[in-house]
Amino acid sequence: MNFAQRIAHELSLDASKVLNVLDLLEKGATIPFVARYRKEASGGMDEVKILLIQNRFAQLMEIENRRAVILKSIAEQDKLTPELKARIDAALTLPELEDIYLPYKPKRKTKASVAKEKGLEPLAVKLYKQYNGDVRKWAAEYINPEKNVNTIDEALAGARDILAENICEHEITRARIRKLFFNQGEIVSKIIKDKEEAGNKYSIYFDNKELLKKASSHRILAMFRGEDEGFLRLKIEPDEVDALDIMDNIHLHTDNEASDQVADAIEDSYKRLLQPQMETEMRQQAKEKADEEAIRVFSNNVRQLLLAAPLGQKVVMAIDPGFRTGCKVVVLNKYGSLLENATIYPHPPQNNVQQANQIIYDLAKKHNVEAIAIGNGTAGRETENFVRNINFEQKPIIVVVNENGASVYSASDLAREEFPDHDITVRGSVSIGRRLIDPLAELIKIDPKSIGVGQYQHDVNQKKLAESLEQTVDSCVNAVGVEVNSASRELLSHVSGIGAALAKNVVDYRNKNGGFKSKAELKKVSRFGEKAFEQAAGFIRIHDAENPLDRSAVHPESYHIVEKMAKHLNCSIADLVADENLRKQININYFVTATVGIPTLTDIVKELSKQGRDPREEFNIFEFDNTVSDITHLREGMILPGVVVNIAAFGCFVDIGVHQSGLIHISQMAKQYVHDPNRILKLNQNIKVKVLEIDIPRKRISLSLLTDEI
């Protein structure tokens, strides 16, 4: 079975479509491009399925590369028989391959290798056959002081060492013990003596035992972290008696002196060799599975955050709140450019409320401010209440904005390059304001790990996390599309087929030539070749382009199809875009060709109707309960509005406007939410919650979800 057939079988897909996808990816196509513009080839697969194919192909290639290394190693030892090669070729997983290779794998000096050097291997073979006879008499024949075998007991011990290693390397034994570990292995955690107080945050794991395969990802990662920090001691294994019974059934055939020696070797093999090896393997598998789940949750959260509804192009005032150091105020034009900045001190210790009121009022009037973004950090609610009490001539929209990561941007090289004459406080306020105008365009500048929506993100495989987040960011950018004449270099770098170097060239060309008039003009950019154009052009927008199609997600390779549609209806492309009745007259079956099918034609007509409009949801205004601004104001039983700010496998965190997010544990959700809250709840979603418990000293708030409000 070739790779395409195997992947198709595993994922229940059409093998020919899988082969097409692999071929496109091999030729440099990106996942967003294949999903959006090669639907005929892929059978209409979405990005998730294409990514699964890509990842599974990489796994199979890893197995294939390892197979080649193993075959070469065994061949160099002159031990590669046709039968052994057939077994290696038939192995489907890395553990299978490694089990076959283990007896041939070069090893450091072991007890078994030392015993073999002493000439005790024939004795081990004889013992394993379990013939009747006097084993001590057999062993006496191998006493050889020159080889440091001085007694019968030493000879038998060496033979058992050889048997123990052979049993450990026995394929069937390893497969059955691995299955036992997988099905019945328990992860046991204990507190290390005298670490109870320092490791109190791990108290639920001080004396814990649970089936490994059923342990949730966040619990596994928590236990591993507790072990790494020196508070917990972990062990993973099934019942030892069950393991030894399996091995006895495989290797014991009689009941005599020789079988007694083999039984001792079996016990030693399990305790000294096989159990530690299987525990290591199970730890690795558990960690990989937990990492995969944590990365999935994190990536979903980042996706939701990046695709949050934008306010759109409006003049925005942004305030980064503070007490002692004051509130940093900026005004941005509708494109996010800085117009003016100031600092106000409406809170203790200065309490310059009247002056602060006048500054905000004057700035709002001078610049016709349409919305005010207020960071949700320290003094956020106090600043919100202050601003809401200002008597504006034209009251702007007032929105509390999550400011996680704003400080990361403000201290970055990018921020210094953009605002060389302003300090980090001004840059931070700018970031808060831009997040309101367009979350995607602003958050793209920040490492996703700094946005504050992860679950154990520092504990998981960082390479896999980075790859997943990069793919997520790319997917979001291309789903929305990018206005090439205003997008930042960072945003452009995530467009399909472009990348960082080409994005810089695009910006340089734009700055030099005053912007792009058409998508075709991209080909004039240095190093922007045909392949890059093919991959990128569909995701680029030019809102003031002469050709209406350049404003849309219709790919330039399909412009001729739209021209045919317009000609068929005796109208212009502009007429087709503007008139819904004309579009309804299009019979897409008339335009089907050998390479362009119904999926592509359907997308083209759909795109003509929306003309590159932003696919994100409409912006909704949200307000916290104005009677609650501090944790001390909370009472059990209160019903409050809240905003989802983070989602984890064990529940979600909700901002209710008291400087401390509350937790809705999965046990406080209806059944349909418990298994995966991420599939129902979304970041920035407005919900209603009930306060269950308030722990002021520990700053913990327990909430329940009012599901009838969703």
WOLIN-V851671 format. One record per run of one state. SS is the DSSP state (2 for helix, 1 for strand, 0 for the rest). FROM is the first residue (numbers start at 1). TO is the last residue. Records with the same first field share a line. If there is no record, write none. Layout:
# WOLIN-V851671
SS: FROM-TO + FROM-TO
This chain:
# WOLIN-V851671
0: 1-2 + 12-14 + 27-30 + 38-38 + 43-46 + 77-81 + 91-93 + 105-110 + 118-120 + 130-134 + 141-143 + 148-148 + 150-151 + 169-170 + 185-185 + 192-199 + 206-206 + 215-216 + 229-231 + 238-239 + 252-256 + 307-315 + 321-326 + 333-337 + 345-352 + 368-370 + 376-379 + 389-396 + 402-405 + 411-412 + 419-423 + 438-438 + 444-447 + 451-461 + 481-481 + 484-488 + 493-498 + 514-518 + 525-529 + 542-547 + 552-555 + 569-572 + 579-579 + 585-587 + 592-597 + 611-630 + 634-638 + 649-650 + 656-661 + 669-670 + 675-676 + 680-685 + 696-699 + 706-706 + 710-710
2: 3-11 + 15-26 + 31-37 + 39-42 + 47-76 + 82-90 + 94-104 + 111-117 + 121-129 + 135-140 + 145-147 + 152-168 + 171-184 + 200-205 + 212-214 + 217-228 + 240-251 + 257-306 + 353-367 + 380-388 + 406-410 + 413-418 + 424-437 + 439-443 + 448-450 + 462-480 + 489-492 + 499-513 + 519-524 + 530-539 + 548-551 + 556-568 + 573-578 + 580-584 + 588-591 + 598-610 + 631-633 + 666-668 + 671-674 + 677-679 + 707-709
1: 144-144 + 149-149 + 186-191 + 207-211 + 232-237 + 316-320 + 327-332 + 338-344 + 371-375 + 397-401 + 482-483 + 540-541 + 639-648 + 651-655 + 662-665 + 686-695 + 700-705
